[in-house]
Amino acid sequence: MKIFDVKANLGDSDEYILGAEQTGSHACYLIYGTMKPKEKGRDLKPGRGHEELFLAIKGDFLVTGHVTGTIKEGQAMHLIGEETTQLENMTDAEAIYVLAGGHSSGGHH
């Protein structure tokens, strides 16, 4: 078993992708992301042949675009392919989210 210290690898970036480079597998990936207080304009788009689950870990998010609404801490949404949404941290504190993704049926490349 290999343990990945995702949060520690975030460094100075606002997202860290745990994927094939670390695991050796193209079947799935995980993105750990942070947003500054009231930050807006982060695009979410799985890309052709991919699907992602977005989970709000800390904070509440306004989502606009293909999907529009509020995602509260502990809630999730499903994104497919070219569906694009924009994310906004609605809180006065740092927000944290996780995207877990993989290939759609027939989407492996």
Backbone as numpy.savetxt, mean C-alpha at the origin, in Angstrom:
# Nx Ny Nz CAx CAy CAz Cx Cy Cz
13.08 -20.25 8.43 12.24 -19.08 8.43 13.13 -17.84 8.43
12.78 -16.89 7.57 13.52 -15.64 7.52 12.60 -14.52 8.01
13.13 -13.68 8.89 12.39 -12.54 9.43 12.83 -11.28 8.69
11.88 -10.47 8.27 12.17 -9.23 7.56 11.78 -8.06 8.46
12.73 -7.20 8.78 12.47 -6.03 9.61 12.03 -4.88 8.71
10.77 -4.91 8.35 10.21 -3.97 7.37 10.33 -2.52 7.85
9.90 -2.25 9.06 9.92 -0.88 9.57 11.34 -0.32 9.61
12.30 -1.11 10.03 13.69 -0.65 10.10 14.25 -0.34 8.72
13.77 -1.03 7.69 14.25 -0.80 6.33 13.60 0.40 5.65
12.63 1.01 6.29 11.97 2.19 5.74 12.97 3.32 5.56
13.91 3.47 6.51 14.93 4.50 6.41 14.33 5.89 6.26
14.86 6.67 5.32 14.38 8.03 5.08 13.24 8.09 4.07
12.86 6.94 3.56 11.80 6.88 2.55 10.43 6.85 3.23
9.36 7.04 2.43 8.02 6.94 2.98 7.35 5.62 2.62
8.04 4.77 1.85 7.55 3.43 1.54 8.71 2.45 1.46
8.43 1.22 1.87 9.40 0.14 1.72 8.68 -1.04 1.07
9.26 -1.58 0.02 8.68 -2.71 -0.69 9.44 -3.97 -0.32
8.72 -4.92 0.25 9.27 -6.24 0.54 8.78 -7.15 -0.58
9.69 -7.53 -1.45 9.27 -8.29 -2.63 10.30 -9.31 -3.05
10.32 -9.54 -4.35 11.14 -10.60 -4.93 12.62 -10.46 -4.60
13.11 -9.24 -4.52 14.53 -9.03 -4.21 14.89 -9.64 -2.85
13.99 -9.52 -1.89 14.26 -10.04 -0.55 13.82 -11.50 -0.38
12.70 -11.86 -1.03 12.13 -13.20 -0.81 12.51 -14.23 -1.87
12.90 -13.74 -3.06 13.18 -14.66 -4.15 11.91 -15.14 -4.85
10.76 -14.60 -4.48 9.48 -15.03 -5.05 8.79 -13.86 -5.73
8.18 -14.14 -6.88 7.40 -13.13 -7.61 5.91 -13.29 -7.34
5.54 -14.20 -6.45 4.13 -14.48 -6.20 3.42 -13.37 -5.44
4.13 -12.68 -4.54 3.48 -11.65 -3.73 4.50 -10.62 -3.26
3.99 -9.49 -2.81 4.83 -8.43 -2.26 4.05 -7.69 -1.20
4.77 -6.92 -0.40 4.16 -6.13 0.65 4.80 -4.75 0.64
3.98 -3.71 0.77 4.48 -2.34 0.84 4.06 -1.75 2.17
5.02 -1.24 2.92 4.77 -0.56 4.19 4.97 0.92 3.92
3.94 1.72 4.17 4.04 3.13 3.85 3.64 4.03 4.99
4.24 5.22 5.00 3.88 6.24 5.98 3.54 7.53 5.24
2.68 8.32 5.86 2.34 9.63 5.31 2.40 10.66 6.42
2.94 11.81 6.10 3.03 12.90 7.07 1.62 13.43 7.39
1.47 14.13 8.51 0.16 14.70 8.85 -0.39 15.55 7.70
-1.64 15.30 7.36 -2.37 16.03 6.31 -1.76 15.89 4.91
-0.79 15.01 4.74 -0.19 14.79 3.41 -1.25 14.28 2.45
-1.19 14.71 1.20 -2.14 14.26 0.19 -1.42 14.01 -1.13
-2.12 13.33 -2.02 -1.59 13.13 -3.36 -0.80 11.86 -3.59
-0.84 10.91 -2.68 -0.14 9.64 -2.90 -1.00 8.77 -3.80
-0.47 8.35 -4.95 -1.21 7.50 -5.89 -1.08 6.03 -5.51
-2.19 5.33 -5.61 -2.22 3.88 -5.45 -2.68 3.30 -6.78
-1.89 2.41 -7.34 -2.23 1.78 -8.62 -1.45 0.47 -8.71
-2.13 -0.66 -8.56 -1.42 -1.94 -8.61 -0.67 -2.17 -9.92
-1.25 -1.79 -11.03 -0.64 -2.03 -12.34 -1.23 -3.24 -13.01
-1.09 -3.27 -14.32 -1.66 -4.36 -15.13 -1.18 -5.72 -14.62
-2.13 -6.62 -14.42 -1.80 -7.97 -14.00 -1.58 -8.12 -12.50
-1.86 -7.08 -11.72 -1.66 -7.13 -10.27 -2.93 -6.73 -9.52
-3.03 -7.18 -8.29 -4.08 -6.77 -7.38 -3.44 -6.45 -6.04
-4.04 -5.51 -5.30 -3.51 -5.14 -4.00 -4.63 -4.97 -2.99
-4.32 -5.28 -1.75 -5.18 -4.98 -0.63 -4.51 -3.86 0.15
-5.24 -2.79 0.37 -4.77 -1.65 1.16 -5.37 -1.78 2.55
-4.54 -1.67 3.58 -4.99 -1.74 4.97 -4.49 -0.52 5.72
-5.40 0.24 6.32 -5.04 1.39 7.15 -4.62 0.87 8.52
-3.34 1.02 8.83 -2.81 0.55 10.11 -2.97 1.60 11.20
-2.61 2.84 10.86 -2.70 3.95 11.83 -3.20 5.18 11.08
-4.29 5.77 11.55 -4.83 6.96 10.92 -6.00 6.66 10.01
-6.63 7.72 9.55 -7.76 7.64 8.63 -7.35 8.29 7.31
-7.81 7.72 6.21 -7.40 8.15 4.89 -8.60 8.52 4.04
-8.48 9.60 3.29 -9.45 9.95 2.26 -8.93 9.36 0.96
-9.79 8.64 0.27 -9.44 8.02 -1.00 -10.32 8.62 -2.08
-9.70 9.07 -3.18 -10.45 9.62 -4.31 -9.94 8.99 -5.59
-10.72 9.08 -6.64 -10.33 8.50 -7.93 -11.27 7.36 -8.27
-10.70 6.21 -8.62 -11.52 5.05 -8.97 -12.47 4.69 -7.83
-11.97 4.77 -6.62 -12.76 4.54 -5.42 -12.75 5.85 -4.64
-13.88 6.25 -4.09 -13.94 7.47 -3.30 -14.60 7.16 -1.96
-13.97 7.63 -0.89 -14.53 7.42 0.44 -13.46 7.57 1.50
-13.81 7.20 2.70 -12.90 7.26 3.83 -12.56 5.84 4.27
-11.28 5.59 4.43 -10.81 4.31 4.96 -10.28 4.61 6.36
-10.93 4.05 7.35 -10.53 4.30 8.74 -9.55 3.23 9.22
-8.81 3.60 10.24 -7.84 2.68 10.85 -8.48 1.31 11.04
-7.80 0.28 10.54 -8.29 -1.09 10.66 -9.15 -1.55 9.50
-9.49 -0.65 8.57 -10.29 -1.02 7.40 -9.39 -1.25 6.19
-9.92 -1.98 5.22 -9.15 -2.33 4.03 -10.00 -2.14 2.78
-9.31 -2.06 1.63 -9.98 -2.03 0.33 -9.15 -2.83 -0.66
-9.81 -3.26 -1.74 -9.21 -4.10 -2.77 -9.06 -3.27 -4.04
-7.87 -3.27 -4.62 -7.60 -2.55 -5.87 -7.13 -3.54 -6.93
-7.56 -3.32 -8.18 -7.24 -4.25 -9.26 -6.64 -3.50 -10.45
-5.52 -4.01 -10.94 -4.93 -3.55 -12.20 -4.68 -2.07 -12.30
-5.27 -1.45 -13.32 -5.03 -0.05 -13.62 -5.91 0.91 -12.81
-6.71 0.37 -11.89 -7.53 1.23 -11.03 -6.60 2.15 -10.23
-6.81 3.46 -10.38 -5.95 4.43 -9.70 -6.76 5.22 -8.69
-6.22 5.34 -7.51 -6.83 6.17 -6.47 -5.74 7.05 -5.87
-6.17 8.15 -5.29 -5.25 9.05 -4.60 -5.57 8.98 -3.11
-4.51 9.03 -2.32 -4.62 8.85 -0.88 -4.27 10.15 -0.17
-5.02 10.46 0.89 -4.74 11.63 1.72 -4.82 11.22 3.19
-3.83 11.59 3.97 -3.85 11.38 5.41 -4.74 12.47 6.01
-5.85 12.10 6.59 -6.80 13.06 7.13 -6.46 13.50 8.56
-5.42 12.93 9.15 -5.13 13.18 10.56 -3.99 14.18 10.75
-3.84 14.62 11.98 -2.75 15.53 12.37 -1.54 14.77 12.87
-1.47 13.48 12.59 -0.35 12.64 13.00 0.12 11.80 11.82
1.29 11.21 11.94 1.77 10.31 10.89 0.77 9.16 10.72
0.50 8.79 9.50 -0.38 7.67 9.18 0.46 6.53 8.61
0.00 5.31 8.85 0.72 4.12 8.38 -0.26 3.22 7.65
0.17 2.66 6.53 -0.65 1.71 5.78 0.22 0.57 5.27
-0.45 -0.50 4.88 0.21 -1.64 4.26 -0.56 -1.99 3.00
0.17 -2.24 1.93 -0.39 -2.78 0.69 0.18 -4.18 0.51
-0.68 -5.16 0.35 -0.25 -6.52 0.06 -0.73 -6.85 -1.33
0.16 -7.29 -2.19 -0.24 -7.52 -3.57 0.35 -8.77 -4.16
-0.18 -9.07 -5.33 0.29 -10.22 -6.08 -0.28 -10.18 -7.48
-0.04 -11.24 -8.21 -0.47 -11.30 -9.60 -1.91 -11.75 -9.70
-2.66 -11.09 -10.59 -4.02 -11.52 -10.90 -3.96 -12.83 -11.67
-5.08 -13.48 -11.78 -5.15 -14.70 -12.57 -4.63 -14.42 -13.97
-3.61 -15.13 -14.39 -3.01 -14.94 -15.71 -2.12 -13.73 -15.79
-1.85 -13.07 -14.66 -1.07 -11.84 -14.68 0.41 -12.01 -14.40
0.89 -13.24 -14.20 2.30 -13.43 -13.89 3.15 -13.11 -15.10
4.26 -12.38 -14.87 5.13 -12.04 -15.99 6.56 -12.31 -15.64
